[in-house]
């Protein structure tokens, strides 16, 4: 009776361990990964090539626009810096230029060479 109870209790788990050992020892082939309808992932080589082409195109466009954005940023920075420098220089020299113009005008009037 003990033998039959143990056999009844453990027979199912023994069968599972034997069948899983057979699966582990069996090498996996590409046929195992395919269903009757086709490949497991359902992706053809042409689709993979197309996706890799799209990835290359995306990378090229990304690099191209990154470079364009960098150049635009550098140009904008130079323009802003040049404009700021011009504004500072203009403020510093406008009074001196105005005074120089007044002196030239007065001296020409005194000399009588008014245009």
C-alpha positions in Angstrom: 0.0 0.0 0.0 2.8 2.4 0.8 4.4 1.8 -2.6 1.2 2.6 -4.4 0.6 5.8 -2.5 4.1 7.1 -3.1 3.9 6.1 -6.7 0.5 7.8 -7.0 1.8 11.0 -5.3 5.1 11.3 -7.0 4.4 9.8 -10.4 3.2 13.0 -11.9 6.2 15.1 -10.8 8.6 12.3 -11.9 7.0 12.3 -15.4 7.4 16.1 -15.6 11.1 16.0 -14.5 11.8 13.3 -17.1 10.1 15.2 -19.9 11.8 18.5 -19.0 15.2 16.7 -18.9 14.5 15.5 -22.5 13.7 19.0 -23.6 16.8 20.4 -22.1 19.1 17.8 -23.7 17.5 18.3 -27.1 19.3 21.0 -29.2 17.2 23.9 -30.4 16.9 24.3 -34.1 15.5 27.1 -36.2 12.5 24.9 -37.0 11.6 24.9 -33.3 11.3 28.6 -33.3 9.0 28.7 -36.3 5.3 28.1 -36.4 3.6 26.4 -39.3 2.5 29.8 -40.5 6.1 31.3 -40.7 8.8 32.7 -38.4 8.0 33.3 -34.8 8.5 37.1 -34.9 6.7 37.3 -38.3 9.3 39.6 -39.8 10.9 39.0 -43.1 14.5 39.9 -44.1 13.2 42.6 -46.4 11.4 44.3 -43.5 14.5 44.0 -41.3 16.6 45.6 -44.1 14.0 48.3 -44.5 14.0 49.0 -40.8 17.8 49.2 -40.7 17.6 51.6 -43.7 15.2 53.7 -41.8 17.5 53.7 -38.7 20.4 54.8 -40.9 18.3 57.5 -42.5 17.1 58.7 -39.0 20.7 58.8 -37.8 21.8 60.8 -40.8 18.9 63.3 -40.5 19.5 63.6 -36.8 23.2 64.4 -37.3 22.4 66.8 -40.2 19.8 68.8 -38.2 22.0 68.7 -35.1 24.8 70.3 -37.2 22.5 72.9 -38.7 21.1 73.8 -35.3 24.6 74.1 -33.9 25.6 76.4 -36.8 22.5 78.5 -36.3 23.2 78.8 -32.6 26.8 79.9 -33.3 25.7 82.5 -35.8 23.0 83.9 -33.5 25.5 84.1 -30.7 27.9 86.0 -32.8 25.2 88.4 -34.0 24.0 89.0 -30.5 27.5 89.5 -29.3 28.4 91.8 -32.2 25.2 93.8 -31.7 25.9 94.2 -28.0 29.4 95.3 -28.7 28.2 97.8 -31.3 25.7 99.2 -28.8 28.3 99.7 -26.1 30.8 101.2 -28.5 28.1 103.5 -30.0 27.2 104.8 -26.5 30.8 105.4 -25.7 31.6 107.2 -28.9 28.5 109.1 -29.8 29.2 112.0 -27.5 32.8 112.3 -28.8 31.6 112.1 -32.4 28.9 114.8 -31.8 31.4 117.1 -30.1 33.9 116.5 -33.0 31.2 117.4 -35.5 30.3 120.7 -33.6 34.0 121.7 -33.5 34.4 121.1 -37.3 31.2 123.0 -38.0 32.3 126.0 -35.9 35.8 126.1 -37.4 34.5 126.0 -40.9 32.1 128.8 -40.2 34.9 130.8 -38.8 37.1 130.1 -41.8 34.2 130.9 -44.2 34.2 127.5 -45.9 30.6 126.6 -45.3 29.4 124.1 -47.9 
